[in-house]
Amino acid sequence: MEDTPPTRSIWSRFWSPRGMLESIPAGADAVEADDIAHRNNVWLKTYMDMYVLRWAGLFLASLVASVLTHNDEVPLVVNAAFVLLCVGALAGLVVMIRTYRRAAAAVRRRIGTHGG
């Protein structure tokens, strides 16, 4: 009986595509592992726009919140929290864009080497 990895939470799958990808079994040969990696890359290339938009929305919302809370009426700790959230959201956005670009390049390479 195979050990199946635990299902990631909805919250985790909402922000990161890792929970949606197919894992490569330990006993997989090179061809099977390459096919699974290709399916994962095609999935990422197809659906990463949702993740990029989520992280971009979080970045923009936290940026607006940090600008709006930058005054004397709001405690500095609240503004600092929004600035940290903004920096974290920017980092997440960069990771999602890099993931998309890596997957798209891998799909293009595979199509180029296999002819379609």
C-alpha positions in Angstrom: 0.0 0.0 0.0 1.4 3.4 -1.0 1.9 6.2 1.5 0.1 9.2 0.2 1.4 12.6 1.3 -0.9 14.6 3.5 -3.3 17.0 1.7 -2.3 20.6 2.2 -4.8 23.0 3.6 -7.0 25.1 1.4 -5.3 28.2 2.8 -1.9 26.8 1.8 -3.1 25.8 -1.7 -4.7 29.2 -2.2 -1.3 31.0 -1.8 1.1 28.3 -3.1 0.9 25.9 -6.1 3.1 23.3 -4.5 0.1 21.4 -3.0 -1.4 21.1 -6.5 1.6 19.4 -8.1 2.1 15.7 -8.7 4.9 14.3 -6.6 7.5 12.0 -8.2 7.5 8.5 -6.6 10.7 7.3 -5.1 10.9 4.3 -7.5 10.3 6.3 -10.7 12.6 5.8 -13.6 14.0 8.8 -15.5 11.4 8.8 -18.2 8.5 8.6 -15.7 10.1 11.4 -13.6 10.6 13.5 -16.7 6.9 13.0 -17.7 5.7 14.0 -14.2 7.9 17.0 -14.1 6.6 18.0 -17.6 3.0 17.6 -16.4 3.8 19.8 -13.4 5.4 22.4 -15.6 2.4 22.5 -17.9 0.1 22.8 -15.0 2.2 25.7 -13.5 2.4 27.5 -16.9 -1.4 27.2 -17.2 -2.5 28.2 -13.7 0.3 30.4 -12.3 -1.5 33.6 -13.4 -4.0 33.0 -10.6 -1.2 32.9 -8.0 0.6 35.9 -9.5 -2.6 37.9 -9.4 -3.3 36.9 -5.8 0.2 37.9 -4.7 0.0 41.1 -6.7 -3.4 41.9 -5.1 -2.0 41.3 -1.6 1.1 43.5 -2.5 -1.1 46.4 -3.8 -3.5 46.2 -0.8 -0.7 46.1 1.7 1.0 49.0 -0.1 -2.1 51.1 0.0 -2.7 50.2 3.6 0.9 51.1 4.6 0.6 54.5 2.8 -2.8 55.2 4.4 -1.5 54.4 7.8 1.5 56.6 7.5 0.3 59.5 9.6 0.3 60.6 13.2 -3.1 59.3 14.1 -2.2 55.6 13.6 0.3 53.9 15.9 3.7 53.3 14.3 3.4 49.5 15.0 0.4 49.3 12.7 2.2 51.0 9.9 5.3 48.9 10.5 3.1 45.7 10.3 1.6 46.8 6.9 5.1 47.7 5.6 6.4 44.2 6.6 3.3 42.6 5.0 4.0 44.7 1.8 7.7 43.4 1.7 6.5 39.8 2.3 3.9 40.1 -0.4 6.5 41.5 -2.8 8.8 38.6 -2.1 5.9 36.1 -2.6 5.1 37.9 -5.9 8.7 37.6 -7.1 8.7 33.9 -6.2 5.5 33.3 -8.1 6.8 35.1 -11.2 10.0 33.2 -11.1 8.1 29.9 -10.8 6.0 30.8 -13.8 9.0 31.8 -15.9 10.9 28.6 -14.9 7.9 26.4 -15.8 7.2 28.2 -19.1 10.9 27.9 -20.1 10.9 24.1 -19.3 7.7 23.6 -21.4 9.3 25.6 -24.3 12.5 23.5 -24.0 10.5 20.2 -24.0 8.4 21.2 -27.0 11.5 22.3 -28.8 13.4 19.0 -28.2 10.4 16.7 -28.7 8.9 18.5 -31.7 5.5 19.1 -30.2 
